[in-house]
Amino acid sequence: MCGITGIYGIPEKAARESSAEGLARMTAHIAHRGPDASGLWTSDSEVMLGHRRLSIIDTHSHSDQPFIHRPTGDVIVFNGEVYNYRELREELKSNFSFQTESDTEVVIAALQAWGTAALDRFNGMFAFAFWSNEKRELLLARDRMGIKPLYFAETNKGLIFSSEVRSILASGWVDKRHDPIALADYFRYQTVHAPRTIVQGVSMLQAGHWMRLQGEETEISAWWDIAAEASKIDRELPRTDRLKHIRSAMENAVDLRMRSDVPLGAFLSGGIDSSAIVGLMKAATEEQISTFSVTFDEGEFDESAWSRMVAKRFDTDHHEIRLKSEDFLHQVPDALAAMDHPSGDGPNTYVVSAAAKKEGITVALSGLGGDEAFAGYPVFKRSQQLLEKRWLASWPKGLRKALGAAYVSAKNDATSRKMAAVLGGDYFDLEHTYPLSRQIFLESDLRKLAPEASQQPNRVYQWLSEKIAPDSTGFSLPFLSKVSLAEMGTYMSHTLLRDTDQMSMAHALEVRVPFLDHHLVLQALATPDDQKWPNTPKQLLTDAIPDLLPHEVIHRPKMGFVLPWEQWMKGDLKATCEGGLLYLAGIDGISKREIDRIWSAFLAGDKRWTFSRLWTLVVLGHWMEKNAIQ
């Protein structure tokens, strides 16, 4: 796990010195991602590359980057891991003289041998830049699921790219102005969906895409289509066979992600997903596994009993990191400072990562992705219920709006307002109901908060319409798999994975996510609804590993504890909140009057304005101020 930077298309030799200085600034700005080594490659070619290394596989200095293949002059900077590098190395060793034991050298050999077709052979999480000296061509690429980020911008110094937005800003070559279209996206979903970012002119290479730069030509293309690949898998398998395929894919995913030359452990909450990962790790090795649980001292909401039960079952070296709410509160400013791109959700990951790193591990396996792949979130059930109630669309729209208004009047909270929006709509299909499920500010809110931004189309609706339209590859997927597709392509990819990357890498901690192994994801997406969810959510997962999970874990009650954010925002964090809101209110296109009204309503206890909605605004204002974005 590392950080990469680069410049392509340096206009003239006279600009090389200033370009090298800019590259050095960009690379220094991501030092936290790779504290073990740094490197700059500034030859006379039209490309320059930078790297910060967190050593995981083959920690020796001969595997530092930028990695140069001396016989050809090819160069690569690589962030992430290709877990099946040993198998690929065996295929390639007859035609390539390997000098290291690193996966980086395997990646460069595979690209030389197979070109972009090598991407289909990689199992991992990655973002890289590969310079072919013979072709005078730069290839940028990103992994299938979008686990590792890659940002780029066109400037008068050339095209620049990096693992972080702030690194690109550190070049000094990008105007620090917000993107009005992205602003609407952020207000709706507390994030910005690729290819846009909150900064105008800075883009994100989309998951499963590559970019090729040669001379004056630039080409971007998708190299992987999740729905198309899922459609190739047999959906007629008996459930017993399906469970065997799921089990096999899970075992392989975990086994591959345990490859490491540095201390490795697992996050263990005691829930189904993390417990499944730990159980599979135990089955894959004779060595004792290190597990880490961060729990809060909050009486009835303490989850430590569950993680202890699982740790005892699998005889792990268990580390219980107990925090008080105040311990978390004191780290909120640091979490805000570590944020590379604004996101309404992230401090939790920051605190957990800090605690794990302090305990001496560099790599941690996580259960992220289990809910998305195996239909664990409430949104799966809600979406199914709404589809079953699509007959409501035949009722007069005026009547449906009246029912919605009555519901809001009775409940007067954010959930009732979303239900009213659904009832008042024209359609009850997934394309129209799912975008509302994750929406933070509704359209009526947005028209008051940012009138011009409210005119921008809903990005999640656009994305979903493209992915499951009648002529799309996702149209034939089972219904629950369509919800999974929506979750993975929007909320997971642009909120959960972005937060996991930026908050864990703030502590130089690599987080691996076995549930997002593409073989496992495709098996889950190809599963018919009646096999996936015959009785209870995530039953496909629990039935695939019945010998691993204790009955108590599968049927444990939901824990309802939420940190006292509302209290903090009205007390200890009030100054932080007001500072972020004040800056945000000064941005063109945003209504200061509406910001003030919402803040006053929140302070007065108005249930419509939950702490999470206000925090979304605070984070954006704080990030824009810290990074001088206008």
Residue pairs with C-beta under 8 A, 6 or more apart in sequence:
1 33
1 34
1 54
1 56
1 79
1 80
1 81
1 505
1 508
1 510
2 33
2 34
2 51
2 52
2 53
2 54
2 65
2 77
2 78
2 79
2 80
2 163
3 27
3 30
3 33
3 34
3 51
3 52
3 79
3 162
3 163
3 164
3 167
3 505
4 49
4 50
4 51
4 65
4 77
4 78
4 79
4 127
4 128
4 129
4 150
4 161
4 162
4 163
5 23
5 26
5 27
5 30
5 49
5 50
5 51
5 77
5 160
5 161
5 162
5 163
5 167
6 23
6 47
6 48
6 49
6 50
6 77
6 129
6 138
6 160
6 161
6 162
7 19
7 22
7 23
7 47
7 48
7 157
7 158
7 159
7 160
8 46
8 47
8 138
8 158
8 159
8 160
8 161
8 213
9 46
9 47
9 158
9 159
9 213
10 16
10 19
10 46
10 47
10 48
10 157
10 158
11 156
11 157
11 158
13 44
15 157
16 42
16 44
18 157
19 42
19 48
19 157
19 158
20 40
20 42
20 48
22 157
22 160
22 171
22 172
22 173
23 40
23 42
23 48
23 49
23 50
23 171
24 40
24 50
25 170
25 171
25 172
26 50
26 160
26 162
26 167
26 168
26 170
26 171
27 38
27 40
27 50
27 51
27 52
27 167
28 38
28 170
29 164
29 166
29 167
29 170
30 52
30 162
30 163
30 164
30 167
31 38
31 52
32 338
32 505
32 506
32 507
32 508
33 52
33 54
33 79
33 163
33 164
33 505
33 508
34 51
34 52
34 53
34 54
34 508
35 52
35 54
35 508
36 53
36 54
36 55
36 59
37 51
37 52
37 53
37 55
37 61
37 64
37 65
38 50
38 51
38 52
38 53
39 50
39 51
39 53
39 64
39 65
39 66
40 48
40 49
40 50
40 51
40 66
41 48
41 49
41 50
41 66
41 68
41 75
41 77
42 48
45 131
45 133
45 136
46 136
46 158
47 131
47 138
49 66
49 75
49 77
49 129
49 131
50 66
50 77
51 64
51 65
51 66
51 77
53 64
53 65
54 362
54 505
54 508
54 510
55 63
55 261
55 262
56 81
56 260
56 261
56 262
56 362
56 363
56 510
57 63
57 81
57 85
57 101
57 102
57 103
57 104
57 259
57 260
57 261
58 100
58 101
58 102
58 103
58 261
59 261
59 262
60 100
62 99
62 100
63 100
63 101
63 102
63 104
63 105
65 76
65 77
65 78
65 104
66 75
66 76
66 77
67 75
67 76
67 77
67 78
67 102
67 104
67 105
67 108
68 74
68 75
69 75
69 108
69 112
72 112
72 133
72 134
73 133
73 134
74 108
74 111
74 112
74 130
74 131
74 132
74 133
74 134
75 130
75 131
75 133
76 104
76 107
76 108
76 111
76 128
76 129
76 130
76 131
77 128
77 129
78 103
78 104
78 107
78 126
78 128
79 126
79 127
79 128
79 148
79 150
79 163
80 124
80 125
80 126
80 127
80 128
80 143
80 147
80 148
81 103
81 124
81 125
81 126
81 259
81 510
81 512
82 88
82 103
82 106
82 107
82 122
82 123
82 124
82 126
83 103
83 123
83 124
83 256
83 257
83 259
84 121
84 122
84 123
84 124
84 256
85 102
85 103
85 106
85 107
86 259
88 106
88 109
88 110
88 121
88 122
89 98
89 106
89 109
92 106
92 109
92 110
92 113
95 113
96 109
96 112
96 113
98 105
98 106
98 109
99 105
103 124
107 118
107 122
107 126
107 128
107 130
108 130
110 118
110 121
110 122
111 118
111 130
111 132
111 139
112 132
114 121
116 139
116 141
116 210
116 212
116 223
119 141
119 210
119 223
119 224
120 223
120 224
122 143
123 256
123 517
123 518
123 519
124 143
125 143
125 145
125 147
125 148
125 512
125 513
125 516
126 141
126 142
126 143
126 148
127 140
127 141
127 142
127 143
127 148
127 149
127 150
127 163
127 205
128 140
128 141
129 138
129 139
129 140
129 161
130 138
130 139
130 141
131 137
131 138
132 138
132 139
135 214
136 214
136 215
137 212
137 213
137 214
138 212
138 213
138 214
139 210
139 211
139 212
139 213
140 150
140 152
140 161
140 205
140 210
140 211
140 212
140 213
141 205
141 209
141 210
141 211
141 223
142 148
142 149
142 150
142 205
142 206
142 207
142 208
142 209
142 210
143 207
143 208
144 207
144 208
144 224
144 226
144 518
145 207
145 208
145 488
145 493
145 497
145 516
145 518
145 521
146 194
146 206
146 207
146 208
146 493
146 497
147 497
147 501
147 513
147 516
148 163
148 501
149 163
149 164
149 204
149 498
149 501
150 161
150 162
150 163
150 204
150 205
151 161
151 162
151 163
151 164
151 165
151 167
151 168
151 197
151 202
151 203
151 204
151 205
152 159
152 160
152 161
152 162
152 168
152 202
152 203
152 204
152 205
152 211
153 159
153 160
153 161
153 168
153 173
153 174
153 201
153 202
153 203
154 201
155 171
155 173
155 174
156 173
157 171
157 173
159 213
159 218
160 168
160 171
160 173
160 174
161 168
162 168
164 340
164 502
165 197
165 198
165 199
165 202
165 340
165 341
166 340
166 627
168 174
168 199
168 202
169 176
169 199
169 202
169 627
174 199
174 201
174 202
175 200
175 201
176 199
176 627
176 628
176 629
176 630
177 199
177 200
177 201
177 629
177 630
178 198
178 199
178 200
178 587
178 624
178 629
178 630
179 192
179 196
179 197
179 198
179 199
179 200
179 201
180 200
180 452
180 453
180 456
180 589
181 196
181 453
181 456
182 192
182 196
182 197
182 198
182 199
182 200
183 198
183 450
183 453
183 589
183 590
184 446
184 450
184 453
184 454
184 456
185 191
185 192
185 193
185 196
185 456
185 459
186 192
186 198
186 342
186 616
186 620
187 440
187 441
187 445
187 446
187 449
187 450
187 453
187 616
188 439
188 440
188 441
188 446
188 458
188 459
188 460
189 438
189 439
189 440
189 459
189 460
189 490
189 491
189 494
189 495
190 343
190 344
190 345
190 440
190 495
190 616
190 619
191 341
191 342
191 343
191 344
191 494
191 495
191 498
192 198
192 341
192 494
193 459
193 460
193 463
193 490
193 494
194 203
194 204
194 205
194 206
194 207
194 493
194 494
195 203
195 204
195 205
195 206
196 203
196 204
197 203
197 204
197 341
198 341
198 342
198 620
198 623
198 624
198 629
199 629
205 211
205 220
206 222
207 493
208 222
208 223
208 224
208 225
208 226
209 220
209 221
209 222
209 223
210 220
210 221
210 223
211 218
211 219
211 220
212 218
212 219
212 220
212 221
224 518
225 473
226 485
226 488
226 489
226 518
226 521
226 522
226 525
227 467
227 468
227 472
227 473
227 474
227 477
227 485
227 525
228 473
229 518
229 522
230 477
230 481
230 521
230 522
230 525
230 526
231 473
231 476
231 477
231 526
233 522
233 523
233 525
233 526
234 526
235 478
235 526
235 527
235 528
237 245
239 531
242 523
242 527
242 531
242 540
243 540
243 543
243 544
245 523
246 520
246 523
246 524
246 527
246 540
246 541
246 544
247 544
247 545
249 517
249 519
249 520
249 523
250 276
250 280
250 514
250 520
250 544
250 545
251 280
251 283
251 284
252 517
252 519
253 514
253 515
253 517
253 519
253 520
254 277
254 280
254 281
254 284
254 365
254 514
255 280
255 284
256 517
257 365
257 512
257 514
257 517
258 264
258 281
258 284
258 285
258 365
260 362
260 363
262 362
262 363
263 290
263 360
263 361
263 362
263 363
264 290
264 361
264 362
264 363
264 364
264 365
265 289
265 290
265 291
265 292
265 319
265 356
265 359
265 361
265 363
265 364
265 365
266 274
266 277
266 278
266 281
266 289
266 290
266 291
266 292
266 316
266 364
266 365
266 366
267 274
267 291
267 292
267 293
267 352
267 356
267 364
267 365
267 366
267 367
268 274
268 275
268 278
268 291
268 292
268 293
268 307
268 310
268 311
268 316
268 318
269 293
269 303
269 306
269 307
269 367
270 293
270 303
270 304
270 305
270 306
270 307
270 308
270 309
270 310
270 553
270 556
271 306
271 367
271 553
271 556
272 367
272 370
272 376
272 538
272 541
272 542
272 549
272 553
272 554
273 367
273 368
273 369
273 370
273 371
273 376
273 515
273 541
274 310
274 366
274 367
275 310
275 548
275 549
275 550
275 553
276 367
276 370
276 541
276 545
276 548
276 549
277 365
277 366
277 367
277 514
277 515
278 289
278 291
278 310
278 311
278 314
278 316
279 310
279 313
279 314
279 545
279 548
279 549
280 514
280 545
280 548
281 289
281 314
281 365
282 289
282 314
282 315
282 316
283 548
288 315
288 316
288 317
289 314
289 316
289 317
290 316
290 317
290 318
290 319
290 359
290 361
291 307
291 310
291 311
291 316
291 317
291 318
291 319
292 318
292 319
292 321
292 355
292 356
292 359
292 361
292 364
293 303
293 304
293 307
293 311
293 318
293 319
293 320
293 321
294 321
294 323
294 351
294 352
294 355
294 356
295 302
295 303
295 304
295 307
295 320
295 321
295 322
295 323
296 302
296 322
296 323
296 324
296 325
296 328
296 561
296 563
297 322
297 323
297 324
298 325
298 561
301 559
301 560
301 561
303 559
304 320
304 322
306 552
306 553
306 556
307 318
307 320
308 318
308 320
309 550
309 552
309 553
310 316
310 550
310 553
311 318
313 550
319 359
321 355
321 356
321 359
323 351
323 355
325 563
325 564
327 351
328 347
328 351
328 563
329 568
329 572
329 573
331 347
331 350
331 351
331 354
332 347
332 568
332 573
332 576
333 576
334 350
335 346
335 347
335 350
335 351
335 503
336 347
336 576
336 619
336 622
336 623
336 626
337 626
338 350
338 502
338 503
338 506
339 346
339 502
339 503
339 619
339 623
340 502
341 498
341 502
341 623
342 619
342 620
342 623
342 624
343 495
343 498
343 499
343 502
343 619
344 440
344 495
344 612
344 615
344 616
344 619
345 495
345 496
345 499
345 612
346 499
346 502
346 503
346 619
347 503
349 499
349 500
349 503
349 504
350 503
350 506
350 507
353 364
353 503
353 504
353 506
353 507
353 509
353 511
354 507
356 364
356 507
356 509
357 507
357 508
357 509
361 509
362 508
362 509
362 510
363 509
363 510
363 511
363 512
364 504
364 509
364 510
364 511
364 512
365 511
365 512
365 513
365 514
366 500
366 511
366 512
366 513
367 515
368 492
368 496
368 497
368 500
368 511
368 513
368 515
368 516
369 488
369 492
369 513
369 514
369 515
369 516
369 521
370 376
370 515
370 538
370 541
371 377
371 487
371 538
372 484
372 487
372 488
372 492
372 515
373 484
373 488
373 515
373 516
373 520
373 521
373 524
373 525
373 541
374 524
374 532
374 537
374 538
374 540
374 541
375 480
375 483
375 484
375 532
375 533
375 537
375 538
375 540
376 537
376 538
377 487
379 434
379 437
379 438
379 483
379 487
380 480
380 483
380 484
380 533
380 537
381 537
382 433
382 437
383 430
383 433
383 434
383 437
383 479
383 483
384 479
384 480
384 483
386 422
386 428
386 433
387 428
387 429
387 430
387 433
387 479
389 428
390 427
390 428
390 429
392 400
392 423
392 428
393 426
393 427
393 428
397 424
397 426
400 423
400 424
401 420
401 423
401 424
403 423
404 419
404 420
404 421
404 422
404 423
404 424
405 420
407 416
407 419
407 420
407 423
408 416
408 417
408 420
410 416
412 607
412 608
413 607
413 608
413 610
414 607
414 608
414 610
414 613
417 442
417 608
418 436
418 437
418 439
418 442
421 436
421 442
421 443
422 428
422 433
422 436
425 432
425 433
426 432
427 433
430 464
430 468
430 479
430 482
430 483
430 486
431 461
431 464
431 465
431 468
432 461
434 460
434 464
434 483
434 486
435 458
435 460
435 461
435 464
436 442
438 460
438 490
438 491
439 460
440 612
440 613
440 616
441 449
441 613
441 616
443 454
446 453
446 454
447 454
448 591
448 594
449 590
449 591
449 594
449 595
449 598
450 589
450 590
450 591
451 589
451 591
452 589
453 589
460 486
460 490
463 489
463 490
464 486
464 489
464 490
466 472
467 473
467 474
467 485
467 486
467 489
468 474
468 475
468 477
468 482
468 485
469 475
474 482
474 485
477 485
477 525
478 527
478 528
478 529
478 532
479 529
480 529
480 532
480 533
481 524
481 525
481 526
481 527
481 529
481 532
484 524
484 525
485 525
488 521
500 511
500 513
501 511
504 510
504 511
514 520
515 521
524 532
524 540
527 540
531 540
532 539
532 540
533 539
533 540
542 549
542 554
565 611
565 612
565 615
566 610
566 611
569 577
569 602
569 611
569 614
569 615
569 618
570 603
576 618
576 622
577 599
577 614
577 615
577 618
578 599
579 621
579 622
579 625
580 617
580 618
580 619
580 620
580 621
580 622
580 625
581 595
581 599
581 617
581 618
581 621
582 621
583 621
583 622
583 624
583 625
584 590
584 595
584 617
584 620
584 621
584 624
585 591
585 592
585 595
585 596
585 621
586 592
587 624
587 630
588 630
595 617
598 609
598 614
598 617
599 614
601 608
601 609
602 609
602 611
602 614
623 629
